[in-house]
């Protein structure tokens, strides 16, 4: 379980394919605090630490993960949003995030405001995921509030701190991002469809 509050921007150091799996080696200031078998969210995808070497650690993404997320677009020297699992009994600064990506979306507009940015994303509505105005959404692991909720698109407002300390500063029109829709909203939607 995660909160969507990014702790560090890791740098991809190595990508190694083994069968249909992808081993991703990341350098991060968090590495010294990690242990093997620990869960870490990478752009919002919960992955297990399988090895640690100095300030680098490795996680493995299986084929199912690569199909449903944007991890298959990673390249060496790309940055990734990192968050360790939450600790029970501490503040929940973002919202409840499982680290289970529902689908990807494309960035379709970036509007620079006076001191902030509005990013708009479009996603395939065939999977019946929904956003609501002022509801929560996780984009590449970042907990955000939805504005301008539409059937297959939505926008988020990004403050300078988030822009500078997450991968949002690298987004362009067409950038693929991971989406995790609000877990409470998913359960409510399921109950309404019964």
WOFEN-V108345 format. One record per pair of residues at least 4 apart in sequence whose ideal C-beta (glycine too) atoms are under 6 Angstrom apart, sorted by the first residue. I is the first residue (numbers start at 1). J is the second residue. D is the distance in Angstrom with one decimal. If there is no record, write none. Layout:
# WOFEN-V108345
i=I j=J d=D
i=I j=J d=D
This chain:
# WOFEN-V108345
i=1 j=86 d=5.4
i=2 j=41 d=5.0
i=2 j=83 d=5.2
i=2 j=86 d=5.9
i=2 j=97 d=4.1
i=2 j=99 d=5.3
i=3 j=86 d=5.3
i=3 j=92 d=5.6
i=3 j=93 d=5.6
i=3 j=94 d=4.0
i=4 j=94 d=3.4
i=4 j=95 d=6.0
i=4 j=97 d=4.6
i=4 j=138 d=5.1
i=4 j=142 d=5.8
i=4 j=143 d=2.4
i=5 j=93 d=4.8
i=5 j=94 d=4.8
i=6 j=81 d=4.6
i=6 j=83 d=5.7
i=6 j=142 d=5.9
i=6 j=166 d=5.1
i=7 j=82 d=5.8
i=7 j=83 d=5.3
i=8 j=28 d=5.1
i=8 j=29 d=5.6
i=8 j=30 d=5.1
i=8 j=82 d=4.7
i=9 j=79 d=4.6
i=10 j=26 d=4.1
i=10 j=28 d=4.0
i=10 j=80 d=4.9
i=10 j=82 d=4.7
i=11 j=27 d=4.9
i=11 j=79 d=5.9
i=12 j=26 d=6.0
i=12 j=74 d=5.4
i=12 j=76 d=5.6
i=12 j=78 d=4.8
i=13 j=25 d=4.7
i=13 j=27 d=5.1
i=13 j=56 d=5.6
i=14 j=25 d=3.9
i=16 j=23 d=4.4
i=17 j=22 d=5.8
i=20 j=63 d=3.9
i=21 j=60 d=5.4
i=21 j=62 d=5.5
i=22 j=61 d=4.7
i=22 j=66 d=6.0
i=23 j=58 d=5.5
i=23 j=60 d=5.3
i=24 j=59 d=5.4
i=25 j=56 d=5.4
i=25 j=58 d=4.6
i=27 j=55 d=5.4
i=27 j=56 d=4.9
i=28 j=82 d=5.8
i=31 j=55 d=4.8
i=31 j=57 d=5.1
i=34 j=38 d=5.4
i=34 j=49 d=5.3
i=34 j=57 d=5.6
i=36 j=49 d=5.5
i=38 j=49 d=4.8
i=39 j=46 d=5.2
i=39 j=85 d=4.9
i=40 j=84 d=5.7
i=41 j=46 d=5.5
i=41 j=83 d=4.5
i=41 j=99 d=4.7
i=41 j=141 d=4.9
i=42 j=47 d=5.5
i=42 j=80 d=5.0
i=43 j=80 d=5.2
i=43 j=81 d=5.3
i=43 j=140 d=4.2
i=43 j=141 d=5.4
i=43 j=178 d=5.4
i=44 j=101 d=5.9
i=44 j=138 d=5.4
i=44 j=140 d=5.3
i=44 j=141 d=3.3
i=44 j=178 d=4.6
i=44 j=180 d=5.6
i=45 j=69 d=5.2
i=45 j=101 d=5.6
i=46 j=99 d=2.8
i=47 j=59 d=3.8
i=49 j=57 d=5.2
i=49 j=59 d=5.9
i=50 j=58 d=5.4
i=50 j=60 d=5.6
i=51 j=58 d=4.6
i=52 j=57 d=4.6
i=61 j=65 d=4.3
i=61 j=66 d=5.5
i=61 j=71 d=5.1
i=65 j=69 d=5.7
i=66 j=71 d=5.9
i=66 j=72 d=4.4
i=68 j=101 d=5.8
i=69 j=101 d=4.7
i=69 j=178 d=5.0
i=70 j=104 d=5.4
i=70 j=176 d=4.4
i=70 j=178 d=5.4
i=73 j=176 d=5.9
i=74 j=78 d=5.2
i=79 j=167 d=5.6
i=81 j=140 d=5.2
i=81 j=141 d=4.4
i=81 j=166 d=5.2
i=81 j=167 d=5.4
i=83 j=141 d=5.8
i=94 j=143 d=2.9
i=95 j=136 d=4.1
i=95 j=143 d=5.2
i=96 j=183 d=5.5
i=97 j=138 d=5.1
i=98 j=183 d=5.9
i=101 j=178 d=4.4
i=101 j=180 d=5.5
i=102 j=129 d=5.5
i=102 j=179 d=5.7
i=102 j=180 d=5.6
i=102 j=181 d=5.2
i=103 j=123 d=5.9
i=103 j=127 d=5.5
i=103 j=179 d=5.6
i=104 j=176 d=5.2
i=104 j=178 d=6.0
i=105 j=121 d=4.2
i=105 j=123 d=3.9
i=105 j=177 d=5.5
i=105 j=179 d=5.1
i=106 j=122 d=5.5
i=106 j=176 d=6.0
i=107 j=121 d=5.7
i=107 j=171 d=5.2
i=107 j=173 d=5.9
i=107 j=175 d=4.4
i=108 j=120 d=5.3
i=108 j=122 d=4.8
i=109 j=120 d=4.0
i=110 j=119 d=5.6
i=111 j=118 d=4.3
i=112 j=117 d=5.5
i=116 j=157 d=5.8
i=116 j=159 d=5.6
i=117 j=158 d=4.5
i=118 j=155 d=5.3
i=118 j=157 d=5.6
i=119 j=156 d=5.5
i=120 j=155 d=4.4
i=122 j=152 d=6.0
i=122 j=153 d=4.4
i=123 j=152 d=5.8
i=125 j=151 d=5.6
i=125 j=152 d=3.9
i=129 j=181 d=4.8
i=131 j=135 d=5.8
i=131 j=137 d=5.8
i=131 j=146 d=4.6
i=131 j=149 d=4.5
i=131 j=154 d=4.5
i=132 j=149 d=5.6
i=133 j=149 d=4.7
i=134 j=145 d=6.0
i=135 j=146 d=5.0
i=135 j=182 d=5.7
i=136 j=182 d=4.5
i=137 j=144 d=5.5
i=137 j=146 d=5.2
i=138 j=143 d=5.8
i=138 j=180 d=4.0
i=139 j=144 d=5.9
i=139 j=177 d=5.2
i=140 j=167 d=5.6
i=140 j=177 d=5.1
i=140 j=178 d=5.4
i=142 j=166 d=5.3
i=144 j=156 d=4.4
i=146 j=154 d=4.9
i=147 j=155 d=4.9
i=147 j=157 d=6.0
i=148 j=155 d=4.3
i=149 j=154 d=5.0
i=158 j=162 d=5.0
i=158 j=163 d=5.1
i=158 j=168 d=5.4
i=161 j=165 d=5.9
i=162 j=166 d=5.5
i=163 j=168 d=5.0
i=163 j=169 d=5.3
i=171 j=175 d=4.5
i=181 j=186 d=5.9
